Amino acid sequence: PPPSLPRPRSAVMGLQYDDAGFSYFLLASLSLYLLPSYLYVFRACASSLGEGAVDVAKGRTEKEREKLKRIKKDKKSESPLLTRAFLTNLTVTFLLTLFACNLVYSLAYDTSNVIMSFDPYEILSIDRSATTKDIKSAYRKKSLRYHPDKNPDNPTAQATFMLIAKAYEALTDETAKANWEKYGNPDGKQSLEISIGLPTFLLDPGWRNIILMTYLFCMVVLLPFCVWSYYSRSSLVGEQNIMYKTWSWFSHSLNPAAGMGQIPECLAGCAEFHEVIMPKDLDAEKAKMSLLQEKVKTKMSRPRYNHVLVVKGAMLVHAHLMRVDLDPEYSRQLLHILKNSGRMLSAMVATCRERQYLKQAVAVMKFEQMLVQAMWVGDDEVSSQLPHVTRNMVKTWKSVKGLRAFAEMGEGERENLPNFKNLTAAERSEVHAACSAIPLLKVEASTFVQDDTDNRIYAEDLVTVRCVCTRLDLSEGASAGDAYADRWPAEKPEGWWIMLSTREGKIVSVDRVKSAERRFKQDMKFMSPPVGSYEMLVSVVSDSYVGLDQNLPVKFEVLSPSLLPEYKVHAEDAALDDEPTLFDQMMAGNIEEDSDSEEEGKGSDSDDDDSDDEDDKKDEDSDEEEELELKKKK
């Protein structure tokens, strides 16, 4: 149609295609992508500008401040604003925003794209001051131009022709004109019309092949590809966002014979690390691995698996545990392993829980402590976790039996320890600051049955073991900061493994608790065993420090359910039980109706019986009369 005419809706089999409606639909569809995209962009910018909220000043020692500076620098270099995914999304968002702005402009200022309202003057392209002669002349020209017989290949011609006829009627017929002025339509008040928000060019025969090919491409190529891509990615990952290959590896490598020496090998074999540590040149990699092996072989167990990825990963983990310096490439690969080790070790504990490997589960928890503190079996727990303290110094401290005992000392007591004053004032201050970060936990455990009144446990009860932990080193209202681990490549919030096990070596419950509060608790529930006396063990294991673990025995007795006090029903409750229910009342109503109908039936039957008796009496009387007549005749 010419620019002076609004774009008509095209009617096909009773359905109307509307260009303006399609513009609104397209704008709404774009908002479904643009709004979340802008939210993602703003969050990424805020995270990058805030530099991940890394506060270097909160470092308690010089080494910890250097570590926080490295983390801050790494976060700058790993800013989400520089990733390919962010840049691609930003480009797409920018282009779609321009397109959306163009749509808004066209809807606001382009009269040809306005949702159509009936205006006969505009349809006939005449002024509002036009005379009747001008109206008839314009109608003839328009009707001849858009007559369906002259436009057999134009699917919009018929709709335009009908629109022109309706516009002429609205300007020449008084009733139609009154309806148009009052209701906006010459036919009077209309019901709500529904049209399809699709462009009219879809009805153009010239576009049919392109539309068909696009439809086939989307249905035959694009949609199956998207489904295949989603399935191929989702089929690789299982519970806890761990790959299925890793779960299978844990099931194979974690067995009752696995000890602490095999845990690094189990961690190194995770499928999540293969792509990162995969060697590019196998011969050159073997030479580098040989040099690294010479540095770590003194404390590294003999590998059970000779796969190059497993052996290389185990050597990198041992290099961290033994504090061996690595080249930039190996350091980058080790960093990837360490940053993802938390999820892997949690999955290893879950595997041990499923298979009831208590010793292996404890070994995994203790290995995580050593991994965070960069120490290995045989290292001194005090000198390996505190700055400036050496192993020779600790040997002279006869009163210090471990990290907790040293942290519990006051500053004055530490100052009086042998050789401690050999440190400078700044070094001694850093030792005190590191000790202030070590949590001093008080553990309490209790058993109970919820909603119980006599505080006893009976068979088939749901028993709850509550473990309450209180940080004695914190004041009321204070919260714990990050763990002191100057060799861990990231900030490390404190966490605790809380496990309930039996004396027979069965794991009842195990969970990791991450809480910065001074006092936190963990409830562990299980069905009570048979009647008897039992003793279980509550283990609280730190995931950040070596030497702070605590084990607390829990004893309880399970009684027979026959010893339960007899339950006496209250008189009012018993009376309620005797009252008829709604169902009983409904059934009683039905029974009464049935009895009424039966009585009516019986009444009718009795009436019938009375009538039968009367008939029988009449018959008897007639017989007697006949006999009397016969006697008289005789």
C-alpha positions as CSV (number, residue, x, y, z in Angstrom):
1,P,0.0,0.0,0.0
2,P,1.1,3.6,-0.5
3,P,2.6,5.5,2.5
4,S,-0.6,7.4,2.9
5,L,-2.5,4.2,3.8
6,P,-1.9,2.4,7.1
7,R,-0.7,-1.1,6.7
8,P,-3.7,-3.3,6.6
9,R,-4.1,-6.6,8.4
10,S,-4.0,-9.6,6.2
11,A,-6.8,-12.1,6.7
12,V,-6.1,-15.7,5.9
13,M,-8.7,-18.3,6.9
14,G,-10.1,-16.0,9.5
15,L,-6.7,-15.1,11.1
16,Q,-5.3,-11.6,10.9
17,Y,-1.5,-10.8,10.5
18,D,-0.6,-7.4,12.0
19,D,2.8,-5.7,11.3
20,A,2.4,-3.4,14.3
21,G,1.5,-6.2,16.6
22,F,4.6,-8.1,15.4
23,S,6.7,-5.1,16.4
24,Y,5.3,-5.1,19.9
25,F,5.8,-8.9,20.1
26,L,9.4,-8.6,18.9
27,L,10.1,-5.8,21.4
28,A,8.7,-7.9,24.3
29,S,10.8,-10.9,23.2
30,L,14.0,-8.8,23.0
31,S,13.3,-7.6,26.6
32,L,13.5,-11.3,27.8
33,Y,17.1,-11.3,26.8
34,L,18.2,-7.7,27.3
35,L,17.0,-7.3,30.9
36,P,18.9,-10.3,32.3
37,S,21.9,-9.4,30.0
38,Y,22.1,-5.9,31.4
39,L,21.8,-7.3,35.0
40,Y,24.7,-9.6,34.2
41,V,26.8,-6.8,32.7
42,F,26.2,-4.5,35.7
43,R,27.1,-7.2,38.2
44,A,30.3,-8.0,36.3
45,C,31.3,-4.4,36.2
46,A,30.5,-3.9,39.9
47,S,32.6,-7.1,40.7
48,S,35.5,-5.9,38.6
49,L,35.5,-2.3,39.9
50,G,35.2,-3.6,43.4
51,E,38.1,-6.0,42.7
52,G,36.3,-8.8,44.4
53,A,36.3,-7.0,47.8
54,V,39.9,-8.1,48.5
55,D,41.1,-6.1,51.4
56,V,44.9,-6.3,51.6
57,A,44.9,-4.4,54.9
58,K,43.2,-7.3,56.7
59,G,46.3,-9.4,56.3
60,R,47.6,-10.4,59.8
61,T,51.2,-11.0,58.6
62,E,53.5,-9.8,55.9
63,K,53.2,-13.1,54.0
64,E,49.4,-13.0,54.2
65,R,49.3,-9.4,52.9
66,E,51.6,-10.5,50.0
67,K,49.1,-13.4,49.3
68,L,46.2,-11.0,49.3
69,K,48.1,-8.7,46.9
70,R,48.5,-11.7,44.5
71,I,44.9,-12.6,44.8
72,K,43.9,-9.0,44.0
73,K,46.2,-8.9,41.0
74,D,45.0,-12.3,39.7
75,K,41.4,-11.1,40.0
76,K,42.2,-8.0,38.0
77,S,43.8,-10.2,35.3
78,E,40.9,-12.7,35.5
79,S,38.3,-9.9,35.4
80,P,35.0,-11.1,33.9
81,L,35.1,-8.0,31.7
82,L,38.0,-9.6,29.7
83,T,36.5,-13.0,29.1
84,R,35.3,-14.1,25.7
85,A,31.8,-14.9,27.0
86,F,31.4,-11.4,28.5
87,L,32.6,-9.6,25.4
88,T,30.4,-11.7,23.1
89,N,27.4,-11.1,25.3
90,L,28.2,-7.4,25.5
91,T,28.4,-7.2,21.6
92,V,25.2,-9.0,21.1
93,T,23.5,-6.9,23.8
94,F,24.7,-3.7,22.2
95,L,23.4,-4.7,18.7
96,L,20.0,-5.9,20.1
97,T,19.7,-2.7,22.0
98,L,20.2,-0.7,18.8
99,F,17.5,-2.8,17.1
100,A,15.2,-2.4,20.1
101,C,15.7,1.4,20.0
102,N,14.8,1.4,16.3
103,L,11.6,-0.6,17.1
104,V,10.6,1.9,19.8
105,Y,11.3,4.8,17.4
106,S,9.2,3.2,14.7
107,L,6.3,2.5,17.1
108,A,6.4,6.1,18.4
109,Y,6.8,8.1,15.2
110,D,6.1,5.9,12.2
111,T,2.4,6.2,11.5
112,S,2.5,3.3,9.2
113,N,3.4,1.0,12.1
114,V,0.8,2.1,14.6
115,I,-1.7,-0.5,15.7
116,M,-4.5,0.3,13.3
117,S,-7.5,2.3,14.4
118,F,-10.3,2.9,11.9
119,D,-10.1,6.4,10.3
120,P,-12.1,6.7,7.0
121,Y,-10.4,10.0,6.0
122,E,-7.0,8.5,6.3
123,I,-8.0,5.3,4.5
124,L,-9.4,7.3,1.5
125,S,-6.5,9.8,1.7
126,I,-8.7,12.8,1.9
127,D,-9.0,15.9,4.2
128,R,-11.6,16.1,6.9
129,S,-13.1,19.1,5.1
130,A,-13.7,17.0,1.9
131,T,-17.1,17.3,0.2
132,T,-19.3,14.4,-0.8
133,K,-18.0,14.7,-4.3
134,D,-14.4,14.4,-3.1
135,I,-15.4,11.4,-1.0
136,K,-17.0,9.6,-4.0
137,S,-14.1,10.4,-6.3
138,A,-11.6,9.1,-3.8
139,Y,-13.6,5.9,-3.2
140,R,-13.8,5.2,-7.0
141,K,-10.0,5.6,-7.4
142,K,-9.2,3.4,-4.4
143,S,-11.7,0.7,-5.1
144,L,-10.5,0.4,-8.7
145,R,-6.9,0.2,-7.6
146,Y,-7.4,-2.4,-4.9
147,H,-10.2,-4.5,-6.5
148,P,-9.5,-8.2,-5.9
149,D,-10.1,-9.0,-9.6
150,K,-7.2,-6.7,-10.6
151,N,-4.9,-8.0,-7.8
152,P,-5.2,-11.8,-7.9
153,D,-1.6,-12.2,-6.6
154,N,-1.9,-9.7,-3.8
155,P,-3.3,-11.3,-0.6
156,T,-3.8,-8.0,1.0
157,A,-5.9,-6.4,-1.8
158,Q,-9.1,-8.0,-0.7
159,A,-8.7,-6.8,2.9
160,T,-7.8,-3.3,1.7
161,F,-10.8,-3.2,-0.7
162,M,-13.2,-4.1,2.1
163,L,-11.6,-1.4,4.3
164,I,-12.1,1.2,1.6
165,A,-15.8,0.2,1.2
166,K,-16.3,0.4,5.0
167,A,-14.6,3.9,5.0
168,Y,-16.9,5.1,2.2
169,E,-19.9,3.8,4.1
170,A,-18.8,5.5,7.3
171,L,-18.7,8.9,5.5
172,T,-21.8,8.6,3.4
173,D,-24.3,6.7,5.5
174,E,-25.7,8.6,8.5
175,T,-26.1,5.5,10.7
176,A,-22.7,4.2,9.9
177,K,-21.2,7.6,10.5
178,A,-22.9,7.9,13.9
179,N,-21.6,4.5,14.9
180,W,-18.1,5.5,13.8
181,E,-18.1,8.7,15.8
182,K,-19.5,6.9,18.9
183,Y,-17.7,3.5,18.8
184,G,-14.9,4.0,16.3
185,N,-16.4,1.5,13.9
186,P,-19.2,2.0,11.3
187,D,-20.7,-1.3,12.3
188,G,-21.3,-0.2,15.8
189,K,-19.9,-1.5,19.1
190,Q,-17.5,-4.4,18.4
191,S,-16.2,-7.3,20.5
192,L,-12.5,-7.7,21.2
193,E,-10.5,-8.6,18.0
194,I,-7.5,-10.9,18.2
195,S,-4.9,-10.8,15.5
196,I,-1.6,-12.6,15.0
197,G,1.5,-10.5,15.8
198,L,3.3,-11.6,12.6
199,P,4.4,-9.5,9.6
200,T,2.3,-9.5,6.5
201,F,5.2,-10.3,4.2
202,L,4.9,-13.9,5.4
203,L,1.9,-14.1,3.0
204,D,3.9,-12.8,0.0
205,P,4.5,-15.6,-2.5
206,G,8.0,-14.3,-3.1
207,W,9.0,-15.1,0.5
208,R,7.6,-18.6,0.6
209,N,10.8,-20.5,-0.4
210,I,12.9,-18.5,2.1
211,I,10.4,-19.0,4.9
212,L,10.2,-22.7,4.2
213,M,14.0,-23.1,4.1
214,T,14.3,-21.1,7.4
215,Y,11.7,-23.3,9.0
216,L,13.4,-26.5,7.8
217,F,16.8,-25.2,9.0
218,C,15.4,-24.4,12.5
219,M,13.6,-27.7,12.9
220,V,16.0,-30.0,11.2
221,V,19.4,-28.5,12.0
222,L,19.3,-25.8,14.7
223,L,16.9,-27.4,17.2
224,P,18.5,-30.9,17.1
225,F,21.9,-29.2,17.5
226,C,20.8,-27.3,20.6
227,V,19.3,-30.4,22.1
228,W,22.5,-32.4,21.4
229,S,24.7,-29.7,22.8
230,Y,22.7,-29.5,26.0
231,Y,22.6,-33.2,26.4
232,S,26.3,-33.7,25.7
233,R,27.2,-31.2,28.4
234,S,24.7,-32.3,31.0
235,S,25.5,-35.9,30.5
236,L,29.0,-35.3,31.7
237,V,28.2,-33.8,35.1
238,G,26.5,-35.5,38.0
239,E,25.8,-34.6,41.6
240,Q,27.5,-31.7,43.3
241,N,28.5,-30.5,39.8
242,I,31.1,-33.3,39.6
243,M,31.8,-35.1,36.4
244,Y,30.6,-38.7,36.1
245,K,34.1,-39.8,35.2
246,T,35.3,-38.4,38.5
247,W,32.7,-40.2,40.5
248,S,33.7,-43.4,38.8
249,W,37.3,-42.7,39.5
250,F,36.6,-42.2,43.2
251,S,34.6,-45.5,43.3
252,H,37.6,-47.2,41.8
253,S,40.5,-45.6,43.6
254,L,39.0,-45.2,47.1
255,N,39.0,-48.7,48.7
256,P,39.5,-50.1,52.2
257,A,43.3,-50.4,51.5
258,A,43.7,-46.7,50.6
259,G,45.6,-44.7,53.2
260,M,46.8,-41.1,53.5
261,G,49.6,-41.7,51.0
262,Q,47.0,-42.5,48.2
263,I,44.7,-39.5,48.7
264,P,46.9,-37.1,46.6
265,E,46.7,-39.7,43.8
266,C,42.9,-39.9,44.1
267,L,42.7,-36.1,43.9
268,A,45.1,-35.9,40.9
269,G,43.0,-38.3,38.9
270,C,39.8,-36.2,38.7
271,A,38.5,-35.7,35.2
272,E,38.1,-31.9,35.9
273,F,42.0,-31.5,35.8
274,H,42.8,-33.5,32.7
275,E,42.3,-30.8,30.2
276,V,44.5,-28.4,32.2
277,I,47.4,-30.7,33.0
278,M,47.4,-32.5,29.6
279,P,50.9,-32.4,28.2
280,K,51.4,-30.8,24.8
281,D,54.7,-32.5,24.1
282,L,55.0,-35.9,25.8
283,D,58.7,-36.3,25.5
284,A,59.4,-32.8,26.8
285,E,56.9,-33.3,29.6
286,K,58.6,-36.5,30.7
287,A,61.9,-34.7,31.1
288,K,60.2,-32.0,33.3
289,M,58.4,-34.6,35.3
290,S,61.7,-36.4,35.9
291,L,63.2,-33.3,37.4
292,L,60.1,-32.7,39.6
293,Q,60.1,-36.3,40.7
294,E,63.6,-35.9,42.1
295,K,62.4,-33.1,44.4
296,V,59.3,-34.9,45.7
297,K,60.2,-38.6,45.7
298,T,61.3,-38.6,49.3
299,K,57.7,-38.1,50.6
300,M,55.7,-39.3,47.7
301,S,54.2,-42.8,47.8
302,R,54.8,-45.2,45.0
303,P,52.1,-44.6,42.4
304,R,49.4,-47.2,42.0
305,Y,48.5,-46.0,38.5
306,N,51.0,-45.2,35.8
307,H,48.8,-42.9,33.7
308,V,50.8,-39.8,32.9
309,L,48.0,-37.4,34.0
310,V,47.6,-39.2,37.4
311,V,51.3,-39.3,38.1
312,K,51.8,-35.7,37.0
313,G,48.9,-34.4,39.1
314,A,50.1,-36.3,42.1
315,M,53.6,-34.8,41.8
316,L,52.1,-31.3,41.5
317,V,50.1,-31.9,44.7
318,H,53.2,-33.2,46.5
319,A,55.2,-30.2,45.3
320,H,52.6,-28.0,47.1
321,L,52.6,-30.1,50.2
322,M,56.4,-30.0,50.4
323,R,56.6,-26.3,49.4
324,V,58.7,-26.9,46.3
325,D,59.0,-24.0,43.9
326,L,57.6,-24.6,40.4
327,D,57.9,-23.0,37.0
328,P,55.1,-20.7,35.8
329,E,53.4,-23.4,33.7
330,Y,53.3,-26.0,36.5
331,S,52.3,-23.2,39.0
332,R,49.3,-22.4,36.8
333,Q,48.3,-26.0,36.6
334,L,48.7,-26.5,40.4
335,L,46.6,-23.4,41.0
336,H,43.8,-24.9,39.0
337,I,43.9,-28.1,41.1
338,L,44.0,-26.3,44.4
339,K,41.1,-24.0,43.6
340,N,38.9,-26.9,42.7
341,S,40.1,-29.3,45.3
342,G,37.3,-28.4,47.8
343,R,34.6,-29.8,45.7
344,M,36.6,-32.9,44.8
345,L,37.4,-33.7,48.4
346,S,33.8,-33.2,49.4
347,A,32.8,-35.7,46.7
348,M,35.5,-38.1,48.1
349,V,34.0,-37.9,51.6
350,A,30.5,-38.5,50.1
351,T,31.9,-41.6,48.3
352,C,33.4,-42.9,51.6
353,R,30.1,-42.2,53.4
354,E,28.2,-44.2,50.8
355,R,30.6,-47.1,51.0
356,Q,31.1,-46.9,54.8
357,Y,34.8,-46.3,54.6
358,L,35.3,-44.5,58.0
359,K,39.1,-44.5,58.0
360,Q,39.3,-43.3,54.4
361,A,36.8,-40.5,55.1
362,V,38.9,-39.3,58.1
363,A,42.0,-39.5,55.9
364,V,40.4,-37.3,53.3
365,M,39.5,-34.7,55.9
366,K,43.0,-34.6,57.4
367,F,44.5,-34.4,53.9
368,E,42.4,-31.3,53.2
369,Q,43.9,-29.7,56.3
370,M,47.4,-30.4,55.1
371,L,46.6,-29.2,51.6
372,V,45.4,-25.8,53.0
373,Q,48.5,-25.4,55.2
374,A,51.0,-26.8,52.6
375,M,52.4,-29.5,54.9
376,W,52.7,-33.3,54.8
377,V,52.8,-36.3,57.1
378,G,55.6,-35.9,59.6
379,D,55.8,-32.1,59.5
380,D,55.5,-30.2,62.8
381,E,52.0,-28.8,63.1
382,V,53.1,-25.6,65.0
383,S,56.0,-24.5,62.9
384,S,54.3,-25.4,59.6
385,Q,51.2,-23.3,60.3
386,L,52.7,-20.2,62.1
387,P,55.0,-17.6,60.7
388,H,58.7,-17.3,61.8
389,V,58.4,-20.3,64.2
390,T,61.0,-23.1,63.4
391,R,61.0,-26.7,64.2
392,N,64.1,-26.4,66.3
393,M,62.3,-23.8,68.4
394,V,59.3,-26.0,69.0
395,K,61.6,-28.9,70.1
396,T,62.7,-26.7,73.1
397,W,59.1,-26.0,74.1
398,K,58.3,-28.9,76.3
399,S,55.0,-27.5,77.5
400,V,53.7,-27.0,74.0
401,K,51.9,-30.2,72.9
402,G,50.4,-28.9,69.7
403,L,48.9,-26.0,67.8
404,R,45.9,-25.6,70.1
405,A,48.1,-25.6,73.3
406,F,50.3,-22.9,71.7
407,A,47.3,-20.8,70.6
408,E,45.7,-21.0,74.1
409,M,48.7,-19.4,75.7
410,G,48.7,-15.7,76.4
411,E,51.2,-13.4,74.8
412,G,53.1,-13.2,78.0
413,E,53.4,-17.0,78.2
414,R,54.7,-17.2,74.6
415,E,57.2,-14.4,75.3
416,N,58.7,-16.6,78.1
417,L,59.2,-19.6,75.9
418,P,62.8,-20.6,75.2
419,N,64.2,-19.0,72.0
420,F,61.0,-17.1,71.3
421,K,62.7,-13.8,72.2
422,N,65.3,-14.5,69.5
423,L,62.6,-13.3,67.1
424,T,62.3,-9.6,66.4
425,A,59.5,-7.6,67.9
426,A,57.7,-7.5,64.5
427,E,58.1,-11.2,64.0
428,R,56.7,-11.9,67.5
429,S,53.8,-9.6,66.8
430,E,53.0,-11.5,63.7
431,V,53.1,-14.8,65.6
432,H,50.6,-13.4,68.1
433,A,48.4,-12.1,65.3
434,A,48.4,-15.6,63.6
435,C,47.5,-17.3,66.9
436,S,44.6,-14.9,67.4
437,A,43.1,-16.3,64.1
438,I,43.2,-19.9,65.3
439,P,39.8,-21.1,66.5
440,L,39.6,-22.5,70.0
441,L,36.5,-24.7,69.8
442,K,34.4,-26.0,72.6
443,V,32.3,-29.0,71.5
444,E,29.1,-30.2,73.3
445,A,26.9,-33.1,72.2
446,S,23.5,-34.3,73.3
447,T,20.9,-36.9,72.2
448,F,17.2,-36.5,72.3
449,V,13.9,-37.3,70.6
450,Q,12.0,-34.2,69.4
451,D,8.6,-33.6,71.0
452,D,9.4,-36.1,73.7
453,T,8.3,-35.6,77.3
454,D,10.2,-38.2,79.4
455,N,13.7,-37.6,77.8
456,R,14.1,-41.3,77.0
457,I,14.8,-43.1,73.7
458,Y,12.7,-46.0,72.7
459,A,13.1,-48.4,69.8
460,E,12.0,-47.1,66.4
461,D,12.3,-43.5,67.6
462,L,13.9,-40.8,65.4
463,V,17.0,-39.9,67.5
464,T,18.7,-36.5,67.1
465,V,22.3,-36.0,68.1
466,R,23.0,-32.3,68.4
467,C,26.5,-31.0,68.2
468,V,27.0,-27.4,69.5
469,C,30.3,-25.7,68.8
470,T,31.4,-22.5,70.5
471,R,34.4,-20.4,69.5
472,L,36.0,-19.5,72.8
473,D,38.4,-17.1,71.0
474,L,35.6,-14.8,69.9
475,S,33.5,-12.5,72.0
476,E,29.7,-12.3,71.8
477,G,28.5,-10.9,68.5
478,A,31.9,-11.3,66.8
479,S,32.3,-13.4,63.7
480,A,35.3,-15.5,62.5
481,G,37.5,-14.2,59.7
482,D,39.4,-16.3,57.1
483,A,41.7,-19.0,58.2
484,Y,45.4,-18.2,58.4
485,A,46.9,-20.0,55.4
486,D,49.6,-17.9,53.8
487,R,50.4,-20.6,51.2
488,W,46.8,-21.3,50.1
489,P,46.3,-19.5,46.7
490,A,42.8,-18.1,47.7
491,E,40.9,-16.7,50.6
492,K,39.9,-19.6,52.9
493,P,36.8,-19.3,55.1
494,E,36.8,-21.6,58.1
495,G,34.9,-24.8,57.8
496,W,34.3,-27.9,59.9
497,W,33.5,-31.5,59.2
498,I,31.0,-32.8,61.8
499,M,30.7,-36.6,61.6
500,L,28.7,-39.1,63.7
501,S,30.1,-42.7,63.6
502,T,29.7,-45.9,65.6
503,R,32.4,-47.8,67.4
504,E,32.1,-50.5,64.8
505,G,33.3,-48.1,62.1
506,K,30.0,-47.2,60.5
507,I,29.3,-43.6,59.4
508,V,25.9,-42.4,60.5
509,S,26.1,-38.8,59.3
510,V,28.8,-36.4,57.9
511,D,28.4,-32.8,56.8
512,R,30.6,-29.8,56.2
513,V,29.5,-26.8,58.2
514,K,30.7,-23.3,57.2
515,S,29.6,-20.7,59.7
516,A,31.4,-17.6,60.8
517,E,29.2,-17.2,64.0
518,R,30.6,-17.6,67.4
519,R,28.2,-20.4,68.2
520,F,26.8,-22.9,65.7
521,K,25.1,-26.3,65.8
522,Q,24.5,-29.3,63.7
523,D,21.7,-31.8,64.1
524,M,22.3,-35.4,63.0
525,K,19.3,-37.7,62.9
526,F,18.9,-41.5,62.6
527,M,16.5,-44.2,63.5
528,S,17.2,-45.7,66.9
529,P,18.8,-49.2,66.9
530,P,17.2,-52.1,68.8
531,V,17.0,-52.2,72.6
532,G,20.3,-51.9,74.3
533,S,23.1,-49.5,75.3
534,Y,25.1,-47.7,72.6
535,E,28.1,-45.4,72.3
536,M,28.8,-43.3,69.3
537,L,31.5,-40.8,68.4
538,V,31.0,-37.2,67.3
539,S,34.0,-36.0,65.4
540,V,34.6,-32.3,64.7
541,V,37.4,-31.9,62.1
542,S,38.7,-28.6,60.8
543,D,39.1,-28.2,57.1
544,S,41.8,-25.5,57.5
545,Y,44.1,-26.4,60.5
546,V,46.0,-29.4,61.6
547,G,45.8,-30.3,65.3
548,L,42.4,-28.8,66.2
549,D,40.2,-31.9,65.8
550,Q,38.0,-33.1,68.6
551,N,36.2,-36.4,69.3
552,L,33.4,-36.6,71.7
553,P,31.7,-39.9,72.8
554,V,27.9,-39.9,73.0
555,K,26.2,-42.6,75.1
556,F,22.6,-43.4,75.1
557,E,20.3,-46.3,76.0
558,V,17.4,-47.6,73.9
559,L,14.4,-48.8,75.8
560,S,11.6,-51.2,74.8
561,P,8.4,-49.6,73.5
562,S,6.5,-51.7,76.0
563,L,7.9,-49.4,78.8
564,L,6.1,-46.4,77.3
565,P,3.5,-45.0,79.7
566,E,0.0,-45.9,78.9
567,Y,-1.8,-43.3,77.0
568,K,-5.0,-42.2,78.6
569,V,-7.7,-40.7,76.4
570,H,-9.3,-37.6,77.8
571,A,-13.0,-37.8,78.4
572,E,-13.8,-35.1,76.0
573,D,-11.7,-36.7,73.3
574,A,-13.5,-40.0,73.9
575,A,-16.9,-38.2,73.6
576,L,-15.8,-36.8,70.3
577,D,-14.9,-40.3,69.0
578,D,-18.5,-41.4,69.8
579,E,-20.0,-38.5,67.8
580,P,-21.1,-39.5,64.2
581,T,-18.8,-38.3,61.5
582,L,-20.0,-36.4,58.4
583,F,-19.9,-39.6,56.4
584,D,-22.0,-41.4,59.1
585,Q,-24.5,-38.6,59.0
586,M,-24.8,-38.7,55.2
587,M,-25.2,-42.5,55.3
588,A,-27.9,-42.2,58.0
589,G,-29.8,-39.7,55.8
590,N,-29.7,-42.1,52.9
591,I,-30.9,-44.9,55.2
592,E,-33.9,-42.8,56.3
593,E,-34.8,-42.1,52.8
594,D,-34.7,-45.8,51.9
595,S,-36.9,-46.6,54.9
596,D,-39.4,-44.0,54.0
597,S,-39.7,-45.4,50.5
598,E,-40.0,-49.0,51.9
599,E,-42.8,-47.9,54.2
600,E,-44.6,-46.3,51.2
601,G,-44.2,-49.5,49.3
602,K,-45.5,-51.5,52.2
603,G,-48.6,-49.2,52.4
604,S,-49.4,-49.7,48.8
605,D,-48.9,-53.5,49.2
606,S,-51.3,-53.5,52.2
607,D,-53.9,-51.6,50.1
608,D,-53.6,-54.2,47.4
609,D,-54.0,-57.0,49.9
610,D,-57.2,-55.4,51.3
611,S,-58.7,-55.1,47.9
612,D,-57.8,-58.8,47.2
613,D,-59.6,-59.8,50.4
614,E,-62.7,-57.9,49.5
615,D,-62.8,-59.7,46.1
616,D,-62.4,-63.0,47.8
617,K,-65.3,-62.3,50.1
618,K,-67.5,-61.3,47.2
619,D,-66.7,-64.5,45.5
620,E,-67.5,-66.5,48.6
621,D,-70.9,-64.7,49.0
622,S,-71.8,-65.4,45.3
623,D,-71.0,-69.1,45.8
624,E,-73.3,-69.3,48.8
625,E,-76.1,-67.6,47.0
626,E,-75.8,-70.1,44.1
627,E,-76.0,-73.0,46.6
628,L,-79.1,-71.6,48.3
629,E,-80.8,-71.2,44.9
630,L,-80.1,-74.8,44.0
631,K,-81.5,-76.0,47.3
632,K,-84.7,-74.0,46.7
633,K,-85.1,-75.5,43.2
634,K,-84.7,-79.0,44.6
